[in-house]
Amino acid sequence: MQIAVVEDDDGVGDALVEALTSHGHRPIRMRRGADLLLGHRDLDVVILDLGLPDADGLQVLRQLRAVNDVPVVILTARGDERSVVRGLRGGADDYLVKPARLAELLARVDVVTQRRRALSESSRIVRAGDVVVDLDAREVEVGGEPVTLTPKEFDLLTVLVARPGAAVSRQQLMDAVWGDAYVAISRSLDVHMTGLRAKLARPGLISTIRGYGYRWGG
């Protein structure tokens, strides 16, 4: 797995990189929260310290969760109950207090990734009324008839159906489909979303949340 080690302490960071490498993983060392926010794509899991030099780790976690649901294990010296609760409620999948035993950390990394993988594999075919989305085959049927989508239209659909009933921001969509929410052209999102809705021809299936984004499932 490709694992981001977000840790500014060289002693801890180097030890984690060495251990993860010896267990067959591909660790990427990051020393600042900004490094993670700019390089979060294609990661399988994140090990996140909260005491970072450029930002509080909890704030970094909140910003990451706005655009990516990659599994996150917090590894920090903060062991007070308030920090633990804030970390887990802020979107972390697990929370470990330093010094953590390496075997336990590796086991928890495996558990959170397996949990996410099981969830994703269980929902590879999505149904909403007479609309069927096959995520693996990248095929869509409406009323039993195939509908041809462009690659970007299908990518948008994939992001939306992964969170049925949940609000998905324009920033999340642009980051997921175009790679960077801060450089993607907002107009491109509008054009592709219009095309997607027209091809599905099911008003209300993708609803607009004014000033924020969109929702799959009304």
N, C-alpha and C positions, 0 to 999 in steps of 0.2 A: 504494500500500500504506500501511497505517497502521503507523507505525514509532515505537516508544518509544525516545527518546534519554535514557538514564539516565546523567547526567553533571552533577557539581556545579560544574565550572569553567565560568563563564559565557562566557568567550571561546571555548572548544572547543564547548560546547553550542550557543551561538547560531550559530556557523559551520556546524555540522552541520545544524541546523534549516533554515538558509537554503539550504544546498546540496541537501538532500533535497526541500525545497519546490520549488526550481527544476527538479528532475527529475521533478516530478509526484507526489511522495509526500505523505503527510499525517503529518508528524512530531508527536509529543507529547513535550514536554520534561518530564523528571522529574529531580529533584535528589537524591532519597534512594531507598534500596532499598525502604523501606516504601511509597513511591509506586507502585513497580512491583508489589509483592505485593498491593496493594489495587486496582490498575487494570490487571491483565494480560489481562483478557478482551477479545476482539475485536481483539487485536493480530495483525499479520501477521509482524512480526519485531521483535527487541529488539537495540539496540546498547547494550552494558553496560560501564561503567567499573568497575574493581575497587576503586578508592580512593574510596569513598563516605563521607559524613560520619556516617551512622548505623549502618553495618554493613559488614563486608568483602564485596566483591562476589561472592566464591566462595560464601559462606554464603547470600547472596541467591539465587544461581543454584541452589543445592541446594534451597532452599525453593520456588523457582519450579517446578523440575522435579517436585516432589511433586504439583503440581496442574495443570501445563500443559506441553505439549511444543512451544510456539511456538519457531521458530528463533531462536537467540541468537548474535550476533557480539560477542565481547569486544573492546573497544578500550581499551587501558590502557598505562600507562608501564612496567608490569612485564614485562620481557623475558627474565627468567631461565628456564631450562629447567623448573625445578620448578613455577613458576607456570603456564607454558604447559601442561604435562602435567596439572596439577590442574584447570585450566580445561576442557580437552577431556574429561578423564575425568569431570568433574563435570556434563557435559551440554551444553557449548557446541558449536555447530556449526562455529565458526571462531574464530580468535584473531589479532588484529592488535596490533602494538606502536606506540605513539605515537612520533614523529609519523607518521601514515599518510597516504599519498597518497589524495586524495579519490576519484580514478577507481578505484583499487584497492578502496577500501572499498565503493563503490557496486556494483562488479562482484561482490564477495564476497557482498553482501546479495542480489543477484539470484540467484547460484548456490545459496545455501542455501535460498531460498524456492522456487526451481524444483525442487530436489531433493525437498523435502518435498511439493510439489504433485504431482510425478510418483508418489511413493510412495502418496499418498492416492488418486489417481485410478486406480491399478492395483489397488486392493483395495476397490472400491465394492460388489461382490457377494461376500458371505462365505458359505462352506459349511462345515458341520460335520456329517458324517454325512448324515442326511436333513433337516437344518435349513438353510434358505437365507434369508439376510438381504440384502435389497436396500436399501442405505443411501440411495440417491438417491430411490427411490420410497417409502421408509419402509414397506416391506412385508416380511412374514415368512411363510414356508411351512414346515410340519412334516409330513413324510411326504407331500408333494405337496398338502397342504391349507392354505389361507390361515388365518393366526391373527391375530386383531385385538388389538393392544396399545394401551394408553393412551399419550398423548404422553410422559409421564414414563417409562413402562416401556420405550418404544423408545429414549428418550434414554440410559437406563442401559445398554441393550443395545449401543448405538452405542459408548459408552466402552469397554465390555468387549471387543467384537470387534476394536477398533482395536489391542489388545495381546494377541493370542492366546498363551496359555500363560504370560503374565506376571501377576504379582500386582498388583492394582489396589486401592489403599487406600480405605477408607470416606471419607477426607478428599477424595481425588481425585474420587470419584463425586459426593459432595455439592457440591463446588465446580463441577464440570462441568455438573451437572443443575439445581441450585438457585441457582447463582451465587456462593455464598460458603460455603465449608466451615465457617466459624466462626459463622455464624448459622443455617445450615440445621438443620432438626430431624431428629435421627438416626432417630427413629421413622418418619418419612416414608420414609426409605431402606428400612428393614426391610419396611414394608408393600408398597411397590412392587416390591421384590426378590422377595418371596413371591409376588406376583401374576404376575410375569414367569416365574418358575420353574414355577409351576403351569400356565401357558398353553403353555410350551414342552414340558412333560411329558417331559423327557429328563433323568432323574436323573444327576448327575455332570457335565453339560455346563457348568453354572456351579457351581464348587466354592467352599466357604467356607474362608477362611484365618483360623483362629481368632485373634481379637485384632487382626486387621489389615484384612481386606477379602475380595475375591473374585477368582476366576480363570476366564477363558473357556477351555474346552477341557480341563477336568479337571486 
